[in-house]
Amino acid sequence: MRGIYQILLLLTLAQYSSSFLIPSGQRNRCLHSAPSDTIQEDIDYDVPEDAVVVIKPNAMKRLRELREKEKKDDLILRMGVRNGGCSGLSYVMDFSTEDAIEEDDAVDEYAGEKIKCVVDAKSMLYLYGLELDYSDELIGGGFKFFNPNAEESCGCGSSFGV
């Protein structure tokens, strides 16, 4: 049953929002979603085909650092949404384990990096097409979420509304 629901959801999202998908010729390129500029930078890893969450180069660099700091062979990043925040929904991101992956979860595996991004079925509707970036700025630094599904977001970027 799980597979049918995920396929239907992905087909529906792909049909109505083909702009969320990365064209095959662009899989090794990444666009910054900054409001005033579009800077392309090369990435040195393979982005899973039809990924729910696309990890951008700065975020991948930070996740590699965190994996090394945790002294683990692999890193499982669980992402989701919950009610709350300035705009109605908040992003949730935490480390997870292989045992905690549910049958309904969508799993994007960055195999060469030994990093998995896990999204629960309910959050997938809100997070499909999300780009995860990272900034080390002194003010406002940290992980950044660029969500094409968000109709509004707060100034801090950690919550959104649809």
N, C-alpha and C positions, 0 to 999 in steps of 0.2 A: 504494500500500500504506500509506503513512504516514497518510493521512487516515482509512482504515478503523480502524487501531489507536487513533488519537486519539479518534475518534467512539465506539468501543466502550468505551474507558476512561472517557470523559466520561459516557456513558450509564450505565455501571455505578456510577460515583461519584454521579451525580445521583439514581439510583434508590435507593441505600442511604443517602444522606446529603443529603437535600434541604435540611437546615438550613445547609449550606455556601453555598448560593446566595443572592444578594441579590435579594429580590423587586423586581419592576419599579418599584413605587412608592417603593422605598427607595434607588434607584441614586444619588441625589444627597445621601444622608445616610450617615454613617459612625458605627459604634459602636466606642467604645474597649472593648477586651477586658480591662480591668483587673479583677483578682479581686473587688474589693469594690464597684465602681461601674460604671454604664453611662451614660456621658456621650455625648450626640449632638452632633456639630458639622457644620456645613455644609461642603460641599466645592465648590470652584469649577472643577471639571474633570469631564469625562465618564469614568466607569469603563467599560472595555470590557465588553460583555455576556458573561457566563460566563467571566470572567477567572480564570486559574489563580492568580495572585497579585493581591490587592487592595492597592493603594498608598493608605495613609491620608494625611490632609491634612498632618501634620507631616513625614512621609517625602517627600511630593511637594514640599513647600517646600524640604527639604534637597536633593533631587535637582535641583530647578531651580537652586539655588545652585551645586551641583557642575557642572552643565551650563555655567553662565555662567563659572565659574572655569576650566573646561577650554577655554573659548572655542570651543565647538562648537555647530553648529546643532541637532544632535540628540544624544540620549544613549541608549545601548543598555546595559542592565543585565542581565548574565547571572547567574541564580540557580540553585543546585543543592544537592545533598547529597553527602557523601562519608563513608566509614567513619572513625570516630574520635570524639574528644570523650568527656566524662564519661558520657554516656548512650547511646553507640553510634553515633550519626550526627551529623554537624556540618553546619551551613549554610555554603554557599559563595556569595559574592557578589562580582562584579567587573565592570569595564567591559568592553565587547566592541565589535566592529565589525560592520557589515552583512555583510561577507564571511565572518565566522565563524559566521553563522547556518546551522545544518544543516537538511536537509529534514525531519527528525523532530522538530525543536524546536517547542515551543508558544510563540507570540509574542503577548503582550498589548500592543496598541498604544494608547497614550494620545496620540492624534493631535494634539489641541490643544496638548499640552505638548511634543510632539516627543520623547517618551520611549517606549522599547520595553522591555518586560520579557521576557526570553527564558529558557525553562526546558527543559532537555534531557528527552527522553522517559522515561528511567529515573527522574529526580528528580520528574517530574510526579506520580507516584503518591503521593509523600510530601508534596509541596508544594501539591496542589490545595486551594484554600480558604484558603491562608495569607494573613494580613494583615500587611503590612509597615508598621511605624510608626517614628518617630524621637523620641528624647528628647535634650535638651541638658543633662541633669543633669551635675553635676561628677563624681559617682561613679555608674558604671553607665550613663552616657549612650551614645548612638549608635543605630544601627538596632536595632529590636526586632522579634522574630518571634512572631506569635501563630498557632500551628499547630493546627487542630482535629484533625489526624491523630495528633498526639503523645500517647502514653499517659503519658510521663514526660519531664521536661526538667531540665537542671541549673540551678543557682542563677544562673549568668551568662547563661543564655538563649541560648547559641550552639550548644548541642547538644540532641538529643532522642532518644527511643526510641519504637518502635512495637510 
